[in-house]
Structure formats: structure tokens, C-alpha cells
Amino acid sequence: MSAPLHIAVLMGGWSAEREVSLSSGAGVADALEGLGHRVTRIDMGRDVAQRLAAAAPDLVFNALHGTPGEDGSVQGMMDLMGLRYTHSGLATSVIAIDKVLTKQTLVPHGLPMPGGRIVKSAEVHERDPLPRPYVLKPVNEGSSVGVAIVTEEGNYGNPIAADVKGPWQEFGELLAEPYIRGRELTTAVLGDRALGVTELRPKSGWYDYDAKYTDGMTQHIFPAQIPDEVADACKALAVEAHRILGCRGASRSDFRWDDSQGVDGLFLLEVNTQPGMTPLSLVPEQAQHTGMSYAELVQWIVDEALNTPAGHEVAQ
């Protein structure tokens, strides 16, 4: 282990994922203190720059999720301040949180991702943007925030009723994608190494925000009981996406797999540049299965960040 440091743990904020971030940040801060580091916990407000300047840490552990902590805004601020911080830099964060920019970056390199198009939210009350079933999701939110699956027999109506609760009430634009039947898979990447593949089986419904963060609502199967060629493809695609996007430290790639199509049924959905560090989060879980404790994972992320000069952007 490196020498003890003064580390500011940045958490909370005002995104839809605030509570998840607070849980991630608390776990990280506790682990860092257990490792002997001095920790300043910062629940991000509009005065975040002043608080970081006053703390003058050796490193910032970015435990924020969603905007503005994961979309490049906070990264750019810390670059200007000359602060070292964990996880991906400005350009990578801008691209990866935007599902359209992610596709525009990865699909030309041959990574399989669902098709789809951007629609004005008001349009979905006039006609379906795609043949049913399809998925509507915000362009730049994580943790399955605001995702709706529209089916023939669903309760949204046909066309979708304007007074029915859904992402069309919260966002001006949405990404419409074909619904991929099958199974939910995810792969964590540390640096240039994929840790494995987890299958996520919600006890009911689908893997939405509640299923992700409510204990007991989703079964995590590691390693996923899938053919070797599909597992190998998940790991290779996750590492390649991490590399092309210029991710730093830890990332997590989420997939849908139509098991009736073999490896051709595998589609990358998104890349998370600041994956959760909560008790139910998948990166710590996969790390533990491969022999790395939560504290060791936190220290690895810290060490990786220390190897990148302050203000240095590595996205390609």
C-alpha cells in the first residue's frame, strides 16, 4: 500500500442518484479510513469548488453518480483546479454518460449496440417511434432512471397516454431503442482486466432502479451460467469499450443477451464510468469473487488515480 493520503470523498449531489451516491461515498470513506488515510467527506453542493479548495486533498475520490458528477462537469472543474481524482476524465465522462454519443463512438469500432433514435417526448403520445416492444430512456441518466418498456399489452396505452407516469413527463427528449428479449449481463473492468460476468435476475418485473438498489429484489449469479463464447465476448467487449472511450480506473459494461441467438444475440447497452460502490453494487461484488476485498478495490482505484497527473485527460 502507498503512504497514507488526505483523500476527499465527493458524494451526494442533486442528481436522481443522490441516495446511491451517498451510500457509495460512505462505504468508500469508511474503507479509506480503515486503510489509514485521512478522509474529508463532502456532500456536494453549489459550493463544491470552495470546499475542495479549502480541504486541499492529495486526491479526490469521486463517488458521485449521474449529473453533474459523472457527465464531465465536475471532472472539468477539478482539472481546472489541478486536483487529482479517481475514475474517468472530462472527455470520457461527457461521451459515456450520453447514450447517443457512446453509440457514435463505439459502433464504428464494431461493438454491437441496439439501434434506435432520439424522439421528442411529446411525439410518443401521437404515435410509436418504433414497432412494439421498444424501450424509452433518457439520453444521459444512469441506474435505469426513467426507463420505460413499451409493449403491446402494457398499461401505458396505445398511443402512450400523456397523463400516464413515465419518462415523457420528466425529459424533453428520449432515446427509443428496440427491446431485446433475453437476459441481463454485466461485466466490471479494472484497468485492462475484465473481472467476469454476472447475470442479473430480478425477482419480478425487470432490472429497474428499485431492483438494483433494494436488497433481495434481484438475484446476482456469478459467474453467469452462460456459454463460454458469450462470457468471453462480454469480457472482450467490456475491455474494448473501456479502452476506446478512454476510461480510467473502474468501469462496468451492461449487456442484454438474446439466448436464442447465441453470441450474435449479445448487445452492449451502456458503459458506466463511475459504477456504484454500495453494498449491493456489482463491481465490488465481482472483485470479491475474484479475491479482492472491498478495501483492496478502493485502494486499487486510488493507486490507479495517483498514476495519472492532475488535469491529464486520457480519452482517445
C-alpha positions in Angstrom: 0.0 0.0 0.0 1.1 3.6 -0.7 1.7 6.1 2.1 -1.3 7.5 3.9 -3.0 10.3 2.0 -5.6 13.0 2.6 -8.5 12.0 0.4 -11.7 14.0 -0.2 -14.6 11.7 -0.9 -17.1 13.5 -3.1 -20.6 12.2 -2.8 -24.3 13.0 -2.8 -25.1 16.0 -5.1 -28.5 16.6 -6.6 -28.9 14.0 -9.3 -31.6 11.4 -9.3 -29.0 9.0 -8.0 -28.2 11.1 -4.9 -29.0 8.4 -2.4 -27.0 5.8 -4.2 -24.0 8.1 -4.3 -24.3 8.8 -0.5 -24.2 5.0 0.1 -21.2 4.6 -2.3 -19.4 7.5 -0.7 -20.0 6.3 2.9 -18.6 2.9 2.1 -15.6 4.3 0.3 -14.8 6.8 3.1 -15.1 4.0 5.8 -12.7 1.8 3.8 -10.2 4.6 3.3 -10.2 5.4 7.0 -9.7 1.7 7.7 -6.7 1.7 5.4 -5.2 4.6 7.4 -5.9 7.5 5.1 -7.3 10.8 6.3 -10.7 11.4 4.8 -12.8 14.6 4.3 -16.4 13.7 3.3 -18.0 16.2 1.0 -21.7 16.1 0.2 -21.6 18.1 -3.0 -23.4 21.4 -3.1 -23.0 24.5 -5.3 -20.0 25.5 -3.2 -18.1 22.3 -4.1 -15.1 24.2 -5.6 -14.7 26.3 -2.4 -14.9 23.2 -0.2 -12.4 21.3 -2.2 -10.0 24.2 -2.3 -10.3 24.6 1.5 -9.7 20.9 2.0 -6.7 20.8 -0.3 -6.7 17.0 -0.5 -4.0 14.9 -2.1 -6.7 13.1 -4.1 -10.4 13.3 -4.7 -12.3 10.0 -4.7 -15.3 10.8 -7.0 -18.2 8.7 -5.6 -20.8 10.8 -7.4 -23.4 9.2 -9.8 -25.4 10.9 -12.5 -25.1 14.6 -13.5 -23.1 16.7 -12.8 -20.7 14.4 -11.2 -20.5 11.8 -13.9 -21.0 13.9 -17.1 -17.7 15.8 -17.2 -18.8 18.9 -15.3 -17.1 18.1 -12.0 -14.2 16.5 -13.9 -13.6 19.7 -15.8 -13.8 21.7 -12.5 -11.2 19.5 -10.9 -9.0 19.6 -13.9 -9.0 23.4 -13.7 -8.2 23.3 -10.0 -5.3 20.9 -10.7 -6.7 18.2 -8.5 -6.1 14.5 -9.0 -9.3 12.4 -8.9 -10.4 8.9 -9.4 -12.3 7.4 -12.4 -12.6 8.8 -15.9 -11.7 12.3 -17.1 -13.7 15.0 -18.7 -14.0 13.9 -22.4 -14.6 10.2 -21.5 -17.3 11.3 -19.0 -19.1 13.5 -21.5 -19.3 10.7 -24.0 -20.1 7.8 -21.8 -23.0 9.3 -19.9 -24.7 10.2 -23.3 -26.1 7.1 -24.8 -26.1 8.5 -28.3 -22.5 9.7 -28.2 -21.5 6.3 -26.7 -23.0 4.6 -29.8 -21.5 7.0 -32.2 -18.1 6.3 -30.6 -18.3 2.5 -30.2 -20.4 1.2 -33.1 -17.9 2.3 -35.8 -15.4 0.1 -34.0 -17.7 -2.9 -34.4 -19.2 -3.1 -31.0 -22.8 -4.4 -31.1 -25.3 -2.0 -29.7 -29.0 -1.6 -30.2 -30.3 0.7 -32.9 -32.8 3.4 -32.2 -33.3 7.2 -32.5 -33.9 10.3 -30.5 -37.5 11.4 -30.2 -39.2 14.4 -28.7 -41.2 13.2 -25.7 -44.4 14.8 -26.9 -44.2 12.6 -30.1 -44.8 9.4 -28.2 -48.3 10.5 -27.4 -49.1 10.7 -31.1 -47.5 7.5 -32.4 -45.0 4.8 -31.5 -41.4 5.8 -32.6 -40.6 2.1 -33.2 -42.6 -1.1 -33.5 -43.6 -2.5 -30.1 -41.9 -3.8 -28.0 -39.4 -1.0 -27.6 -37.6 0.9 -24.8 -37.7 4.6 -24.0 -34.9 6.0 -21.8 -33.3 9.4 -21.0 -30.2 10.1 -23.1 -28.0 10.8 -20.1 -29.2 9.2 -16.9 -27.8 6.1 -15.2 -29.1 3.4 -12.8 -32.1 2.7 -15.1 -33.6 6.1 -14.0 -36.6 6.9 -16.2 -36.6 3.8 -18.4 -39.9 2.5 -19.7 -40.5 -0.7 -21.7 -43.5 -0.3 -24.0 -45.3 -3.5 -25.0 -48.5 -4.3 -26.9 -50.1 -5.5 -23.7 -48.6 -2.8 -21.4 -50.5 -0.3 -19.3 -49.2 2.8 -21.0 -51.9 2.9 -23.6 -51.6 2.9 -27.4 -50.6 5.5 -28.2 -49.0 6.3 -24.8 -51.3 8.5 -22.7 -49.9 11.8 -21.8 -51.2 11.6 -18.2 -49.6 8.2 -17.5 -46.4 8.4 -15.4 -43.2 7.9 -17.4 -40.0 9.5 -18.6 -42.0 11.5 -21.2 -43.2 13.7 -18.2 -39.6 14.3 -17.0 -37.5 14.7 -20.1 -37.9 16.7 -23.3 -36.1 14.1 -25.4 -35.8 10.4 -25.1 -33.9 7.6 -26.8 -36.1 4.9 -28.4 -34.5 1.5 -28.8 -35.8 -1.9 -29.9 -36.5 -4.1 -26.9 -34.0 -7.0 -26.7 -35.6 -10.1 -25.2 -33.4 -12.3 -23.0 -31.1 -11.9 -20.1 -29.3 -9.1 -18.3 -25.5 -9.4 -18.1 -22.8 -7.1 -16.7 -19.0 -7.1 -16.7 -16.7 -5.0 -14.5 -13.3 -3.8 -15.8 -10.4 -2.7 -13.8 -7.8 -1.0 -16.0 -7.3 -3.5 -18.8 -8.8 -6.6 -17.0 -12.4 -7.8 -17.1 -13.4 -9.4 -13.7 -16.1 -11.7 -15.0 -19.8 -11.8 -16.0 -22.8 -11.5 -13.6 -26.3 -12.4 -14.7 -29.0 -10.3 -13.0 -32.3 -11.9 -12.4 -35.0 -9.6 -10.9 -37.5 -11.5 -8.7 -40.3 -9.7 -10.5 -40.5 -7.2 -13.4 -37.2 -6.1 -14.9 -33.9 -4.7 -13.6 -35.0 -1.2 -12.9 -33.8 1.3 -10.2 -35.7 -0.4 -7.4 -34.5 -3.8 -8.4 -30.9 -2.6 -8.4 -30.9 -1.0 -5.0 -33.5 -2.9 -2.9 -31.9 -5.8 -1.1 -33.5 -9.1 -2.1 -35.2 -7.9 -5.3 -32.6 -9.2 -7.7 -30.6 -12.4 -7.8 -26.9 -12.0 -8.8 -25.4 -15.1 -10.4 -21.6 -15.1 -10.7 -20.2 -16.5 -12.8 -23.2 -16.2 -15.1 -24.4 -19.6 -16.3 -23.9 -18.9 -20.0 -21.8 -20.4 -22.8 -18.1 -19.7 -22.7 -18.2 -17.9 -26.0 -20.8 -15.5 -24.7 -18.9 -14.9 -21.5 -15.7 -14.3 -23.4 -17.5 -11.9 -25.7 -18.8 -9.9 -22.7 -15.4 -9.6 -21.3 -13.7 -8.7 -24.5 -16.4 -6.1 -25.4 -16.2 -4.5 -22.0 -12.4 -4.2 -22.1 -12.6 -2.8 -25.7 -15.3 -0.3 -24.7 -13.3 0.8 -21.7 -10.2 1.3 -24.0 -12.0 3.1 -26.8 -13.8 5.5 -24.5 -10.6 6.2 -22.6 -12.0 5.0 -19.3 -9.8 5.3 -16.2 -9.8 3.0 -13.2 -13.1 1.0 -12.9 -15.9 0.8 -15.4 -18.9 -1.5 -15.8 -20.5 -2.5 -19.1 -24.1 -3.7 -19.2 -25.5 -6.1 -21.8 -28.7 -7.7 -23.0 -28.3 -11.2 -24.4 -31.0 -12.9 -26.5 -30.1 -16.5 -25.6 -31.9 -17.8 -28.7 -29.4 -16.2 -30.9 -26.1 -17.4 -29.4 -23.3 -14.8 -29.4 -25.0 -12.9 -32.1 -27.7 -12.0 -29.6 -25.4 -10.1 -27.4 -25.7 -6.3 -27.3 -23.8 -3.7 -25.3 -26.3 -1.2 -23.7 -24.0 1.2 -21.9 -20.7 1.8 -20.1 -20.8 3.2 -16.6 -17.6 5.2 -15.8 -18.4 5.6 -12.1 -20.1 2.4 -11.1 -21.7 2.1 -7.7 -19.8 1.2 -4.6 -22.8 0.4 -2.4 -23.4 -2.9 -0.5 -25.4 -4.1 -3.5 -23.1 -2.9 -6.2 -21.8 -5.1 -8.9 -18.1 -4.0 -9.2 -17.3 -4.7 -5.5 -19.2 -8.0 -5.8 -17.3 -9.2 -8.8 -14.0 -8.0 -7.3 -14.7 -10.0 -4.1 -15.4 -13.1 -6.2 -12.0 -12.7 -7.8 -10.3 -12.4 -4.4 -10.2 -8.7 -4.0 -11.8 -7.2 -0.8 -13.8 -4.0 -0.9 -10.9 -2.2 0.8 -8.4 -3.6 -1.7 -10.7 -2.4 -4.5 -10.9 1.1 -3.1 -7.1 1.2 -2.7 -6.6 -0.1 -6.2 -8.8 2.8 -7.6 -6.8 5.3 -5.5 -3.5 3.9 -6.7 -4.7 4.0 -10.4 -5.7 7.6 -10.0 -2.3 8.5 -8.5 -0.6 7.3 -11.7 -2.5 9.9 -13.7 -1.1 13.5 -13.5 -3.6 16.2 -12.3 -5.6 17.7 -15.1 -4.5 15.0 -17.5 -7.2 13.8 -19.9 -6.7 10.3 -21.3 -9.8 9.8 -23.5 -8.9 8.7 -27.1 
